[in-house]
Amino acid sequence: MRKSLVAGLGVAIVAGCHAPLMPGPAPLAPAAGLPTGSVSTAADQGRVAVTIQWPYRTQVIPTSTERLRFTLSGPASKTLDLDRPYGAAPISTASLQVDVGTGYTLAVAAYAKQSPSDFEPSKLVASGQSDPFDVLVNKVSGVRVALTPNYVPSITGFTPTNGGPGSYVSVFGTGFGATSQELIFRFGGTPASNVYQYGDGTASVRVPDGATSSALVPVVDGVPGLASGSFTVLSSLGITPSTQSVASGNSYVFTAEATSSEGSPFVNPAVVWALSTDSVGTIAQDGEFTAIGTGTVELQIWSGNLLATASVTVP
């Protein structure tokens, strides 16, 4: 059952004929381990057995979920609530009796609390419903319910498309959710939790240490969205040339260089240009230095935690 949560929820239905109902809940996985002949006394019945591995980080069940409500419809109607126990990744089990019959469906709703002070979980964060299924005599039926989260994040674009660890990326998209829900972004397999959110579809995220070049993945309330684009993580910067003399009143264009996290040269990195003093010259963000005085000045570029310098002399 635990593995099936990545794709959806599963339950097992065990049906038989006129045998005593086995006491206590029965785990879902493996189905072969469920007690056989677990049926009712006076009428043909089966049992729906549910095992839930509650999420700790990323699962199809949203992280904020504190209650799962199972609603069985068909020849007989049943409702079963499972509240999340304490602990990082607890397991819940439960079961209920079901009349043998055809045309059942099972709906699952995931609820979170509206606020930390709420007594009961009442905010719907995900839901799903199974295809029709039958509860047959002496048969074990597996039922899968795919949960659809209310917030499924997607990225429509981000800028810049490269940067060093510690640099910030503006991300645009949809389904980022309310500010009360955790929003993170993954650079490959490295999560970045330093996120500033500006509404449902705009955020700023800091490139985490240890990130490598990859697509950017949004994660809202523990549920990942689709990977988007390609972000190049820079590992080093340089300026060409490293020393240069520029006559007063003239200009010279310097070039920023970079190396990606994979060790490959990277052209046109997104950097900030600056000078150690503004008394000798000015620097444009395309690397053009204009000499306005005399002396020597340090030219700087940086991207996040990365820094490179060059020396400019105005005789």
Helices and strands as residue ranges (DSSP letters): G 3-6, E 9-15, G 31-33, E 45-53, E 67-73, E 78-83, E 91-99, E 101-112, E 123-129, E 133-135, E 140-145, E 148-149, E 154-159, E 162-163, E 168-174, E 183-187, E 190-192, E 195-197, E 202-206, E 214-220, E 223-224, E 228-240, E 243-245, E 251-253, E 255-260, E 265-267, E 272-275, E 281-283, E 288-291, E 295-303, E 306-314
